[in-house]
Amino acid sequence: MHCYGDLCGSISQLRDAFRRRIALFRGDSSRSWLGRKEYWDAAYASGRYKQSYEWNQTCETIWPYVTQMLGTRLDSAVLHVGCGNSQLGRLLHNAGFQHVVNVDYSEVVIAMMQQKEPSLCFICADCAEPGALGSAECYDFALDKGAIDSLFESNCELMWERGSSMIREVHRVLRPGGQYLVISNGGIGREVLEATFAQVESEEIEGYACDLYYKLITILRCTK
Ligand SMILES: C[S@@+](CC[C@H](N)C(=O)[O-])C[C@H]1O[C@@H](n2cnc3c(N)ncnc32)[C@H](O)[C@@H]1O
């Protein structure tokens, strides 16, 4: 039974990879699948991203930026958007942060994570939908490692609008003076962040992501 599931997962991964190759061969460099919930559900269900996967950078590499922003107030309300199956929520919990909400729109990954980490808080919501994240001005900080990237990197108008809408939604739920840390592959959503937040500071760091590609990662610190 287990082997059959593994086999289906492998076949589905091969099919995904084949479709992407065909799209690239035809000159479609849009990477539009990155913006689709169906892609993420299928990828997590097939085991493509295993039990845990880190996009853009490992948690260890970005941890100093996270702690620098969060400081020592362990009662801060923290929103972790597009959490996937990253370890970041666990690390925040271990560091003593008690009010961390991990959110993703893939119910598949949220179910996986709820089972794996019953003591952490996970919610399933589409952050690009206005109002999806609840009451206005209720979080002190928001963290995003690759979440808005997945919309902007889709490189199509609809996903650009959804990426912009997600930034506005995160902005809405942050308190005045609240901060949004975006760990991005190239800072692709930067112009929308600058148009939405009062201040955006950035720096670039080097490293290797899970896919073992050497990358320049952009760290954007946005203040409401
Ligand atoms: C590139 S992965 C990053 C996952 C994780 N943050 C990490 O560092 O490995 C993007 C994640 O964002 C989620 N996502 C994309 N668009 C979203 C949206 N509109 N609302 C909530 N989650 C979203 C996807 O389901 C996926 O888990």
Ligand as a Chemical Component Dictionary entry (heavy atoms), coordinates in Angstrom:
data_LIG
# 
_chem_comp.id                   LIG 
_chem_comp.type                 NON-POLYMER 
_chem_comp.pdbx_formal_charge   0 
_chem_comp.three_letter_code    LIG 
# 
loop_
_chem_comp_atom.comp_id 
_chem_comp_atom.atom_id 
_chem_comp_atom.alt_atom_id 
_chem_comp_atom.type_symbol 
_chem_comp_atom.charge 
_chem_comp_atom.model_Cartn_x 
_chem_comp_atom.model_Cartn_y 
_chem_comp_atom.model_Cartn_z 
_chem_comp_atom.pdbx_ordinal 
LIG C1  C1  C 0  7.947  28.695 -2.400 1  
LIG S1  S1  S 1  6.945  27.903 -1.195 2  
LIG C2  C2  C 0  7.708  28.466 0.325  3  
LIG C3  C3  C 0  7.386  27.543 1.478  4  
LIG C4  C4  C 0  8.115  27.901 2.790  5  
LIG N1  N1  N 0  7.829  29.249 3.221  6  
LIG C5  C5  C 0  9.616  27.704 2.681  7  
LIG O1  O1  O 0  10.367 28.623 3.023  8  
LIG O2  O2  O -1 10.047 26.628 2.284  9  
LIG C6  C6  C 0  5.488  28.943 -1.308 10 
LIG C7  C7  C 0  4.403  28.537 -0.328 11 
LIG O3  O3  O 0  3.436  29.587 -0.325 12 
LIG C8  C8  C 0  2.147  29.035 -0.365 13 
LIG N2  N2  N 0  1.268  30.048 -0.992 14 
LIG C9  C9  C 0  1.340  30.556 -2.241 15 
LIG N3  N3  N 0  0.383  31.455 -2.454 16 
LIG C10 C10 C 0  -0.328 31.535 -1.306 17 
LIG C11 C11 C 0  -1.470 32.284 -0.914 18 
LIG N4  N4  N 0  -2.088 33.107 -1.769 19 
LIG N5  N5  N 0  -1.943 32.128 0.348  20 
LIG C12 C12 C 0  -1.334 31.260 1.212  21 
LIG N6  N6  N 0  -0.264 30.508 0.883  22 
LIG C13 C13 C 0  0.240  30.657 -0.354 23 
LIG C14 C14 C 0  2.301  27.741 -1.177 24 
LIG O4  O4  O 0  1.268  26.815 -0.913 25 
LIG C15 C15 C 0  3.671  27.265 -0.699 26 
LIG O5  O5  O 0  3.563  26.430 0.421  27 
# 
loop_
_chem_comp_bond.comp_id 
_chem_comp_bond.atom_id_1 
_chem_comp_bond.atom_id_2 
_chem_comp_bond.value_order 
_chem_comp_bond.pdbx_ordinal 
LIG C1  S1  SING 1  
LIG S1  C2  SING 2  
LIG S1  C6  SING 3  
LIG C2  C3  SING 4  
LIG C3  C4  SING 5  
LIG C4  N1  SING 6  
LIG C4  C5  SING 7  
LIG C5  O1  DOUB 8  
LIG C5  O2  SING 9  
LIG C6  C7  SING 10 
LIG C7  O3  SING 11 
LIG C7  C15 SING 12 
LIG O3  C8  SING 13 
LIG C8  N2  SING 14 
LIG C8  C14 SING 15 
LIG N2  C9  SING 16 
LIG N2  C13 SING 17 
LIG C9  N3  DOUB 18 
LIG N3  C10 SING 19 
LIG C10 C11 SING 20 
LIG C10 C13 DOUB 21 
LIG C11 N4  SING 22 
LIG C11 N5  DOUB 23 
LIG N5  C12 SING 24 
LIG C12 N6  DOUB 25 
LIG N6  C13 SING 26 
LIG C14 O4  SING 27 
LIG C14 C15 SING 28 
LIG C15 O5  SING 29 
# 
